[in-house]
Amino acid sequence: MATAMAISSIILALTMGFLFYLEIHKINKQVLEIQEQIHFLSNEVNKLKHQAKKKYYSNSKGKQVIQG
């Protein structure tokens, strides 16, 4: 009887450990997806900054500075 309880305790511990591993794996996958999204958004922001700079400088070149 004690052997059966010990075996079932070991099986329960292994099952809990495996479920914990699966949960951590799922969280790690979500973290990687979030990192990819952050990288993509960072690139988009940099593109927009570059476009804004180009637009600003092209607009400022067309204006004449009046000195007086």
PDB file with SEQRES, HELIX, SHEET and CRYST1 records, atoms N, CA, C and O in Angstrom:
SEQRES   1 A   68  MET ALA THR ALA MET ALA ILE SER SER ILE ILE LEU ALA          
SEQRES   2 A   68  LEU THR MET GLY PHE LEU PHE TYR LEU GLU ILE HIS LYS          
SEQRES   3 A   68  ILE ASN LYS GLN VAL LEU GLU ILE GLN GLU GLN ILE HIS          
SEQRES   4 A   68  PHE LEU SER ASN GLU VAL ASN LYS LEU LYS HIS GLN ALA          
SEQRES   5 A   68  LYS LYS LYS TYR TYR SER ASN SER LYS GLY LYS GLN VAL          
SEQRES   6 A   68  ILE GLN GLY                                                  
HELIX    1 AA1 ALA A    2  GLY A   62  1                                  61    
CRYST1    1.000    1.000    1.000  90.00  90.00  90.00 P 1           1          
ATOM      1  N   MET A   1       0.825  -1.201   0.000  1.00  0.00           N  
ATOM      2  CA  MET A   1       0.000   0.000   0.000  1.00  0.00           C  
ATOM      3  C   MET A   1       0.867   1.262   0.000  1.00  0.00           C  
ATOM      4  O   MET A   1       0.597   2.225  -0.718  1.00  0.00           O  
ATOM      5  N   ALA A   2       1.913   1.227   0.824  1.00  0.00           N  
ATOM      6  CA  ALA A   2       2.795   2.395   0.895  1.00  0.00           C  
ATOM      7  C   ALA A   2       3.521   2.591  -0.430  1.00  0.00           C  
ATOM      8  O   ALA A   2       3.777   3.721  -0.848  1.00  0.00           O  
ATOM      9  N   THR A   3       3.851   1.481  -1.087  1.00  0.00           N  
ATOM     10  CA  THR A   3       4.536   1.564  -2.371  1.00  0.00           C  
ATOM     11  C   THR A   3       3.621   2.199  -3.422  1.00  0.00           C  
ATOM     12  O   THR A   3       4.062   3.018  -4.228  1.00  0.00           O  
ATOM     13  N   ALA A   4       2.356   1.817  -3.404  1.00  0.00           N  
ATOM     14  CA  ALA A   4       1.399   2.386  -4.355  1.00  0.00           C  
ATOM     15  C   ALA A   4       1.223   3.878  -4.127  1.00  0.00           C  
ATOM     16  O   ALA A   4       1.111   4.641  -5.087  1.00  0.00           O  
ATOM     17  N   MET A   5       1.198   4.302  -2.871  1.00  0.00           N  
ATOM     18  CA  MET A   5       1.065   5.738  -2.555  1.00  0.00           C  
ATOM     19  C   MET A   5       2.321   6.494  -2.991  1.00  0.00           C  
ATOM     20  O   MET A   5       2.237   7.616  -3.490  1.00  0.00           O  
ATOM     21  N   ALA A   6       3.477   5.874  -2.799  1.00  0.00           N  
ATOM     22  CA  ALA A   6       4.725   6.519  -3.210  1.00  0.00           C  
ATOM     23  C   ALA A   6       4.771   6.657  -4.723  1.00  0.00           C  
ATOM     24  O   ALA A   6       5.172   7.696  -5.249  1.00  0.00           O  
ATOM     25  N   ILE A   7       4.358   5.602  -5.420  1.00  0.00           N  
ATOM     26  CA  ILE A   7       4.363   5.658  -6.885  1.00  0.00           C  
ATOM     27  C   ILE A   7       3.386   6.722  -7.375  1.00  0.00           C  
ATOM     28  O   ILE A   7       3.703   7.487  -8.286  1.00  0.00           O  
ATOM     29  N   SER A   8       2.200   6.769  -6.772  1.00  0.00           N  
ATOM     30  CA  SER A   8       1.238   7.767  -7.235  1.00  0.00           C  
ATOM     31  C   SER A   8       1.700   9.178  -6.878  1.00  0.00           C  
ATOM     32  O   SER A   8       1.388  10.118  -7.609  1.00  0.00           O  
ATOM     33  N   SER A   9       2.424   9.354  -5.790  1.00  0.00           N  
ATOM     34  CA  SER A   9       2.991  10.669  -5.451  1.00  0.00           C  
ATOM     35  C   SER A   9       4.046  11.082  -6.471  1.00  0.00           C  
ATOM     36  O   SER A   9       4.114  12.245  -6.870  1.00  0.00           O  
ATOM     37  N   ILE A  10       4.864  10.122  -6.887  1.00  0.00           N  
ATOM     38  CA  ILE A  10       5.902  10.404  -7.889  1.00  0.00           C  
ATOM     39  C   ILE A  10       5.257  10.767  -9.221  1.00  0.00           C  
ATOM     40  O   ILE A  10       5.679  11.715  -9.884  1.00  0.00           O  
ATOM     41  N   ILE A  11       4.231  10.009  -9.612  1.00  0.00           N  
ATOM     42  CA  ILE A  11       3.541  10.304 -10.869  1.00  0.00           C  
ATOM     43  C   ILE A  11       2.907  11.688 -10.810  1.00  0.00           C  
ATOM     44  O   ILE A  11       2.985  12.453 -11.771  1.00  0.00           O  
ATOM     45  N   LEU A  12       2.282  12.007  -9.683  1.00  0.00           N  
ATOM     46  CA  LEU A  12       1.666  13.331  -9.517  1.00  0.00           C  
ATOM     47  C   LEU A  12       2.724  14.426  -9.610  1.00  0.00           C  
ATOM     48  O   LEU A  12       2.500  15.445 -10.263  1.00  0.00           O  
ATOM     49  N   ALA A  13       3.866  14.230  -8.971  1.00  0.00           N  
ATOM     50  CA  ALA A  13       4.946  15.228  -9.010  1.00  0.00           C  
ATOM     51  C   ALA A  13       5.473  15.396 -10.430  1.00  0.00           C  
ATOM     52  O   ALA A  13       5.716  16.520 -10.871  1.00  0.00           O  
ATOM     53  N   LEU A  14       5.653  14.292 -11.146  1.00  0.00           N  
ATOM     54  CA  LEU A  14       6.131  14.372 -12.530  1.00  0.00           C  
ATOM     55  C   LEU A  14       5.111  15.082 -13.423  1.00  0.00           C  
ATOM     56  O   LEU A  14       5.479  15.889 -14.276  1.00  0.00           O  
ATOM     57  N   THR A  15       3.839  14.778 -13.222  1.00  0.00           N  
ATOM     58  CA  THR A  15       2.785  15.427 -14.008  1.00  0.00           C  
ATOM     59  C   THR A  15       2.754  16.923 -13.742  1.00  0.00           C  
ATOM     60  O   THR A  15       2.645  17.723 -14.671  1.00  0.00           O  
ATOM     61  N   MET A  16       2.849  17.296 -12.485  1.00  0.00           N  
ATOM     62  CA  MET A  16       2.846  18.722 -12.123  1.00  0.00           C  
ATOM     63  C   MET A  16       4.070  19.425 -12.725  1.00  0.00           C  
ATOM     64  O   MET A  16       3.966  20.544 -13.227  1.00  0.00           O  
ATOM     65  N   GLY A  17       5.219  18.763 -12.668  1.00  0.00           N  
ATOM     66  CA  GLY A  17       6.433  19.335 -13.242  1.00  0.00           C  
ATOM     67  C   GLY A  17       6.307  19.513 -14.747  1.00  0.00           C  
ATOM     68  O   GLY A  17       6.749  20.522 -15.295  1.00  0.00           O  
ATOM     69  N   PHE A  18       5.708  18.540 -15.412  1.00  0.00           N  
ATOM     70  CA  PHE A  18       5.536  18.629 -16.860  1.00  0.00           C  
ATOM     71  C   PHE A  18       4.565  19.749 -17.214  1.00  0.00           C  
ATOM     72  O   PHE A  18       4.803  20.503 -18.158  1.00  0.00           O  
ATOM     73  N   LEU A  19       3.471  19.861 -16.461  1.00  0.00           N  
ATOM     74  CA  LEU A  19       2.511  20.937 -16.713  1.00  0.00           C  
ATOM     75  C   LEU A  19       3.162  22.305 -16.476  1.00  0.00           C  
ATOM     76  O   LEU A  19       2.900  23.255 -17.214  1.00  0.00           O  
ATOM     77  N   PHE A  20       4.002  22.401 -15.457  1.00  0.00           N  
ATOM     78  CA  PHE A  20       4.723  23.642 -15.177  1.00  0.00           C  
ATOM     79  C   PHE A  20       5.657  23.981 -16.346  1.00  0.00           C  
ATOM     80  O   PHE A  20       5.742  25.134 -16.769  1.00  0.00           O  
ATOM     81  N   TYR A  21       6.356  22.960 -16.860  1.00  0.00           N  
ATOM     82  CA  TYR A  21       7.242  23.143 -18.012  1.00  0.00           C  
ATOM     83  C   TYR A  21       6.456  23.651 -19.221  1.00  0.00           C  
ATOM     84  O   TYR A  21       6.899  24.573 -19.906  1.00  0.00           O  
ATOM     85  N   LEU A  22       5.291  23.053 -19.486  1.00  0.00           N  
ATOM     86  CA  LEU A  22       4.477  23.469 -20.624  1.00  0.00           C  
ATOM     87  C   LEU A  22       4.029  24.919 -20.479  1.00  0.00           C  
ATOM     88  O   LEU A  22       4.012  25.671 -21.454  1.00  0.00           O  
ATOM     89  N   GLU A  23       3.669  25.306 -19.267  1.00  0.00           N  
ATOM     90  CA  GLU A  23       3.227  26.688 -19.022  1.00  0.00           C  
ATOM     91  C   GLU A  23       4.376  27.665 -19.265  1.00  0.00           C  
ATOM     92  O   GLU A  23       4.182  28.714 -19.878  1.00  0.00           O  
ATOM     93  N   ILE A  24       5.560  27.325 -18.790  1.00  0.00           N  
ATOM     94  CA  ILE A  24       6.728  28.192 -19.000  1.00  0.00           C  
ATOM     95  C   ILE A  24       7.066  28.273 -20.483  1.00  0.00           C  
ATOM     96  O   ILE A  24       7.423  29.342 -20.979  1.00  0.00           O  
ATOM     97  N   HIS A  25       6.958  27.162 -21.190  1.00  0.00           N  
ATOM     98  CA  HIS A  25       7.222  27.147 -22.628  1.00  0.00           C  
ATOM     99  C   HIS A  25       6.245  28.074 -23.355  1.00  0.00           C  
ATOM    100  O   HIS A  25       6.634  28.814 -24.258  1.00  0.00           O  
ATOM    101  N   LYS A  26       4.974  28.026 -22.951  1.00  0.00           N  
ATOM    102  CA  LYS A  26       3.958  28.877 -23.569  1.00  0.00           C  
ATOM    103  C   LYS A  26       4.261  30.362 -23.300  1.00  0.00           C  
ATOM    104  O   LYS A  26       4.120  31.204 -24.187  1.00  0.00           O  
ATOM    105  N   ILE A  27       4.674  30.663 -22.077  1.00  0.00           N  
ATOM    106  CA  ILE A  27       5.001  32.054 -21.720  1.00  0.00           C  
ATOM    107  C   ILE A  27       6.217  32.526 -22.512  1.00  0.00           C  
ATOM    108  O   ILE A  27       6.239  33.656 -22.998  1.00  0.00           O  
ATOM    109  N   ASN A  28       7.229  31.667 -22.646  1.00  0.00           N  
ATOM    110  CA  ASN A  28       8.416  32.041 -23.421  1.00  0.00           C  
ATOM    111  C   ASN A  28       8.063  32.327 -24.872  1.00  0.00           C  
ATOM    112  O   ASN A  28       8.606  33.252 -25.477  1.00  0.00           O  
ATOM    113  N   LYS A  29       7.153  31.532 -25.432  1.00  0.00           N  
ATOM    114  CA  LYS A  29       6.722  31.741 -26.808  1.00  0.00           C  
ATOM    115  C   LYS A  29       6.015  33.101 -26.937  1.00  0.00           C  
ATOM    116  O   LYS A  29       6.227  33.827 -27.909  1.00  0.00           O  
ATOM    117  N   GLN A  30       5.182  33.434 -25.957  1.00  0.00           N  
ATOM    118  CA  GLN A  30       4.493  34.728 -25.974  1.00  0.00           C  
ATOM    119  C   GLN A  30       5.496  35.878 -25.870  1.00  0.00           C  
ATOM    120  O   GLN A  30       5.346  36.902 -26.537  1.00  0.00           O  
ATOM    121  N   VAL A  31       6.513  35.705 -25.035  1.00  0.00           N  
ATOM    122  CA  VAL A  31       7.545  36.735 -24.885  1.00  0.00           C  
ATOM    123  C   VAL A  31       8.271  36.953 -26.210  1.00  0.00           C  
ATOM    124  O   VAL A  31       8.527  38.094 -26.595  1.00  0.00           O  
ATOM    125  N   LEU A  32       8.601  35.877 -26.904  1.00  0.00           N  
ATOM    126  CA  LEU A  32       9.274  36.005 -28.194  1.00  0.00           C  
ATOM    127  C   LEU A  32       8.390  36.727 -29.211  1.00  0.00           C  
ATOM    128  O   LEU A  32       8.878  37.543 -29.993  1.00  0.00           O  
ATOM    129  N   GLU A  33       7.092  36.425 -29.198  1.00  0.00           N  
ATOM    130  CA  GLU A  33       6.173  37.113 -30.110  1.00  0.00           C  
ATOM    131  C   GLU A  33       6.108  38.608 -29.795  1.00  0.00           C  
ATOM    132  O   GLU A  33       6.084  39.440 -30.703  1.00  0.00           O  
ATOM    133  N   ILE A  34       6.080  38.938 -28.518  1.00  0.00           N  
ATOM    134  CA  ILE A  34       6.040  40.350 -28.112  1.00  0.00           C  
ATOM    135  C   ILE A  34       7.328  41.048 -28.525  1.00  0.00           C  
ATOM    136  O   ILE A  34       7.291  42.189 -28.986  1.00  0.00           O  
ATOM    137  N   GLN A  35       8.466  40.378 -28.364  1.00  0.00           N  
ATOM    138  CA  GLN A  35       9.739  40.964 -28.780  1.00  0.00           C  
ATOM    139  C   GLN A  35       9.756  41.233 -30.286  1.00  0.00           C  
ATOM    140  O   GLN A  35      10.273  42.257 -30.732  1.00  0.00           O  
ATOM    141  N   GLU A  36       9.192  40.311 -31.064  1.00  0.00           N  
ATOM    142  CA  GLU A  36       9.121  40.514 -32.512  1.00  0.00           C  
ATOM    143  C   GLU A  36       8.241  41.718 -32.849  1.00  0.00           C  
ATOM    144  O   GLU A  36       8.566  42.503 -33.740  1.00  0.00           O  
ATOM    145  N   GLN A  37       7.121  41.858 -32.126  1.00  0.00           N  
ATOM    146  CA  GLN A  37       6.223  42.995 -32.359  1.00  0.00           C  
ATOM    147  C   GLN A  37       6.903  44.312 -32.003  1.00  0.00           C  
ATOM    148  O   GLN A  37       6.761  45.305 -32.716  1.00  0.00           O  
ATOM    149  N   ILE A  38       7.639  44.314 -30.899  1.00  0.00           N  
ATOM    150  CA  ILE A  38       8.365  45.526 -30.490  1.00  0.00           C  
ATOM    151  C   ILE A  38       9.401  45.893 -31.545  1.00  0.00           C  
ATOM    152  O   ILE A  38       9.544  47.065 -31.895  1.00  0.00           O  
ATOM    153  N   HIS A  39      10.116  44.910 -32.047  1.00  0.00           N  
ATOM    154  CA  HIS A  39      11.124  45.156 -33.082  1.00  0.00           C  
ATOM    155  C   HIS A  39      10.472  45.738 -34.333  1.00  0.00           C  
ATOM    156  O   HIS A  39      10.978  46.697 -34.915  1.00  0.00           O  
ATOM    157  N   PHE A  40       9.341  45.150 -34.746  1.00  0.00           N  
ATOM    158  CA  PHE A  40       8.634  45.636 -35.922  1.00  0.00           C  
ATOM    159  C   PHE A  40       8.174  47.087 -35.708  1.00  0.00           C  
ATOM    160  O   PHE A  40       8.368  47.940 -36.574  1.00  0.00           O  
ATOM    161  N   LEU A  41       7.565  47.356 -34.551  1.00  0.00           N  
ATOM    162  CA  LEU A  41       7.070  48.711 -34.284  1.00  0.00           C  
ATOM    163  C   LEU A  41       8.213  49.720 -34.197  1.00  0.00           C  
ATOM    164  O   LEU A  41       8.073  50.860 -34.637  1.00  0.00           O  
ATOM    165  N   SER A  42       9.333  49.303 -33.634  1.00  0.00           N  
ATOM    166  CA  SER A  42      10.493  50.183 -33.556  1.00  0.00           C  
ATOM    167  C   SER A  42      10.976  50.547 -34.958  1.00  0.00           C  
ATOM    168  O   SER A  42      11.317  51.700 -35.222  1.00  0.00           O  
ATOM    169  N   ASN A  43      11.004  49.567 -35.852  1.00  0.00           N  
ATOM    170  CA  ASN A  43      11.392  49.846 -37.237  1.00  0.00           C  
ATOM    171  C   ASN A  43      10.410  50.797 -37.902  1.00  0.00           C  
ATOM    172  O   ASN A  43      10.818  51.691 -38.644  1.00  0.00           O  
ATOM    173  N   GLU A  44       9.117  50.614 -37.644  1.00  0.00           N  
ATOM    174  CA  GLU A  44       8.106  51.501 -38.221  1.00  0.00           C  
ATOM    175  C   GLU A  44       8.277  52.928 -37.714  1.00  0.00           C  
ATOM    176  O   GLU A  44       8.157  53.879 -38.486  1.00  0.00           O  
ATOM    177  N   VAL A  45       8.556  53.083 -36.421  1.00  0.00           N  
ATOM    178  CA  VAL A  45       8.778  54.410 -35.854  1.00  0.00           C  
ATOM    179  C   VAL A  45       9.994  55.063 -36.501  1.00  0.00           C  
ATOM    180  O   VAL A  45       9.964  56.248 -36.831  1.00  0.00           O  
ATOM    181  N   ASN A  46      11.057  54.294 -36.680  1.00  0.00           N  
ATOM    182  CA  ASN A  46      12.266  54.840 -37.313  1.00  0.00           C  
ATOM    183  C   ASN A  46      11.991  55.275 -38.753  1.00  0.00           C  
ATOM    184  O   ASN A  46      12.506  56.297 -39.209  1.00  0.00           O  
ATOM    185  N   LYS A  47      11.170  54.487 -39.471  1.00  0.00           N  
ATOM    186  CA  LYS A  47      10.803  54.876 -40.841  1.00  0.00           C  
ATOM    187  C   LYS A  47      10.033  56.200 -40.833  1.00  0.00           C  
ATOM    188  O   LYS A  47      10.291  57.083 -41.650  1.00  0.00           O  
ATOM    189  N   LEU A  48       9.094  56.323 -39.905  1.00  0.00           N  
ATOM    190  CA  LEU A  48       8.299  57.550 -39.825  1.00  0.00           C  
ATOM    191  C   LEU A  48       9.172  58.754 -39.455  1.00  0.00           C  
ATOM    192  O   LEU A  48       8.981  59.848 -39.986  1.00  0.00           O  
ATOM    193  N   LYS A  49      10.116  58.554 -38.556  1.00  0.00           N  
ATOM    194  CA  LYS A  49      11.041  59.640 -38.199  1.00  0.00           C  
ATOM    195  C   LYS A  49      11.840  60.077 -39.421  1.00  0.00           C  
ATOM    196  O   LYS A  49      12.020  61.270 -39.667  1.00  0.00           O  
ATOM    197  N   HIS A  50      12.311  59.102 -40.178  1.00  0.00           N  
ATOM    198  CA  HIS A  50      13.107  59.398 -41.375  1.00  0.00           C  
ATOM    199  C   HIS A  50      12.264  60.166 -42.393  1.00  0.00           C  
ATOM    200  O   HIS A  50      12.730  61.137 -42.990  1.00  0.00           O  
ATOM    201  N   GLN A  51      11.017  59.722 -42.584  1.00  0.00           N  
ATOM    202  CA  GLN A  51      10.128  60.418 -43.512  1.00  0.00           C  
ATOM    203  C   GLN A  51       9.859  61.845 -43.052  1.00  0.00           C  
ATOM    204  O   GLN A  51       9.841  62.775 -43.858  1.00  0.00           O  
ATOM    205  N   ALA A  52       9.649  62.009 -41.741  1.00  0.00           N  
ATOM    206  CA  ALA A  52       9.381  63.346 -41.206  1.00  0.00           C  
ATOM    207  C   ALA A  52      10.581  64.262 -41.405  1.00  0.00           C  
ATOM    208  O   ALA A  52      10.419  65.432 -41.753  1.00  0.00           O  
ATOM    209  N   LYS A  53      11.788  63.736 -41.187  1.00  0.00           N  
ATOM    210  CA  LYS A  53      12.992  64.542 -41.399  1.00  0.00           C  
ATOM    211  C   LYS A  53      13.114  64.963 -42.857  1.00  0.00           C  
ATOM    212  O   LYS A  53      13.398  66.122 -43.159  1.00  0.00           O  
ATOM    213  N   LYS A  54      12.894  64.001 -43.762  1.00  0.00           N  
ATOM    214  CA  LYS A  54      12.984  64.317 -45.184  1.00  0.00           C  
ATOM    215  C   LYS A  54      11.963  65.392 -45.559  1.00  0.00           C  
ATOM    216  O   LYS A  54      12.276  66.323 -46.300  1.00  0.00           O  
ATOM    217  N   LYS A  55      10.750  65.256 -45.046  1.00  0.00           N  
ATOM    218  CA  LYS A  55       9.704  66.213 -45.359  1.00  0.00           C  
ATOM    219  C   LYS A  55      10.040  67.590 -44.787  1.00  0.00           C  
ATOM    220  O   LYS A  55       9.853  68.611 -45.449  1.00  0.00           O  
ATOM    221  N   TYR A  56      10.541  67.605 -43.546  1.00  0.00           N  
ATOM    222  CA  TYR A  56      10.900  68.871 -42.903  1.00  0.00           C  
ATOM    223  C   TYR A  56      11.997  69.588 -43.692  1.00  0.00           C  
ATOM    224  O   TYR A  56      11.899  70.784 -43.967  1.00  0.00           O  
ATOM    225  N   TYR A  57      13.044  68.835 -44.053  1.00  0.00           N  
ATOM    226  CA  TYR A  57      14.157  69.464 -44.771  1.00  0.00           C  
ATOM    227  C   TYR A  57      13.765  69.876 -46.181  1.00  0.00           C  
ATOM    228  O   TYR A  57      14.257  70.884 -46.688  1.00  0.00           O  
ATOM    229  N   SER A  58      12.886  69.112 -46.820  1.00  0.00           N  
ATOM    230  CA  SER A  58      12.455  69.514 -48.161  1.00  0.00           C  
ATOM    231  C   SER A  58      11.581  70.764 -48.080  1.00  0.00           C  
ATOM    232  O   SER A  58      11.617  71.603 -48.980  1.00  0.00           O  
ATOM    233  N   ASN A  59      10.800  70.893 -47.014  1.00  0.00           N  
ATOM    234  CA  ASN A  59       9.982  72.102 -46.831  1.00  0.00           C  
ATOM    235  C   ASN A  59      10.840  73.311 -46.463  1.00  0.00           C  
ATOM    236  O   ASN A  59      10.571  74.422 -46.918  1.00  0.00           O  
ATOM    237  N   SER A  60      11.867  73.103 -45.645  1.00  0.00           N  
ATOM    238  CA  SER A  60      12.691  74.222 -45.211  1.00  0.00           C  
ATOM    239  C   SER A  60      13.594  74.720 -46.329  1.00  0.00           C  
ATOM    240  O   SER A  60      13.975  75.890 -46.322  1.00  0.00           O  
ATOM    241  N   LYS A  61      13.948  73.873 -47.288  1.00  0.00           N  
ATOM    242  CA  LYS A  61      14.773  74.299 -48.411  1.00  0.00           C  
ATOM    243  C   LYS A  61      13.994  75.211 -49.353  1.00  0.00           C  
ATOM    244  O   LYS A  61      14.578  76.079 -50.002  1.00  0.00           O  
ATOM    245  N   GLY A  62      12.682  75.018 -49.430  1.00  0.00           N  
ATOM    246  CA  GLY A  62      11.860  75.831 -50.325  1.00  0.00           C  
ATOM    247  C   GLY A  62      11.609  77.227 -49.780  1.00  0.00           C  
ATOM    248  O   GLY A  62      11.224  78.118 -50.537  1.00  0.00           O  
ATOM    249  N   LYS A  63      11.814  77.438 -48.503  1.00  0.00           N  
ATOM    250  CA  LYS A  63      11.555  78.745 -47.897  1.00  0.00           C  
ATOM    251  C   LYS A  63      12.821  79.613 -47.956  1.00  0.00           C  
ATOM    252  O   LYS A  63      13.939  79.121 -47.800  1.00  0.00           O  
ATOM    253  N   GLN A  64      12.621  80.868 -48.178  1.00  0.00           N  
ATOM    254  CA  GLN A  64      13.752  81.781 -48.169  1.00  0.00           C  
ATOM    255  C   GLN A  64      13.817  82.495 -46.827  1.00  0.00           C  
ATOM    256  O   GLN A  64      12.805  82.900 -46.256  1.00  0.00           O  
ATOM    257  N   VAL A  65      15.009  82.628 -46.363  1.00  0.00           N  
ATOM    258  CA  VAL A  65      15.194  83.306 -45.083  1.00  0.00           C  
ATOM    259  C   VAL A  65      15.384  84.795 -45.371  1.00  0.00           C  
ATOM    260  O   VAL A  65      16.239  85.189 -46.164  1.00  0.00           O  
ATOM    261  N   ILE A  66      14.568  85.603 -44.710  1.00  0.00           N  
ATOM    262  CA  ILE A  66      14.663  87.053 -44.904  1.00  0.00           C  
ATOM    263  C   ILE A  66      15.490  87.620 -43.759  1.00  0.00           C  
ATOM    264  O   ILE A  66      15.129  87.516 -42.587  1.00  0.00           O  
ATOM    265  N   GLN A  67      16.588  88.212 -44.133  1.00  0.00           N  
ATOM    266  CA  GLN A  67      17.442  88.825 -43.115  1.00  0.00           C  
ATOM    267  C   GLN A  67      17.197  90.318 -43.108  1.00  0.00           C  
ATOM    268  O   GLN A  67      17.032  90.940 -44.158  1.00  0.00           O  
ATOM    269  N   GLY A  68      17.174  90.875 -41.934  1.00  0.00           N  
ATOM    270  CA  GLY A  68      16.924  92.290 -41.921  1.00  0.00           C  
ATOM    271  C   GLY A  68      17.521  92.907 -40.796  1.00  0.00           C  
ATOM    272  O   GLY A  68      17.408  94.120 -40.625  1.00  0.00           O  
TER     273      GLY A  68                                                      
END                                                                             
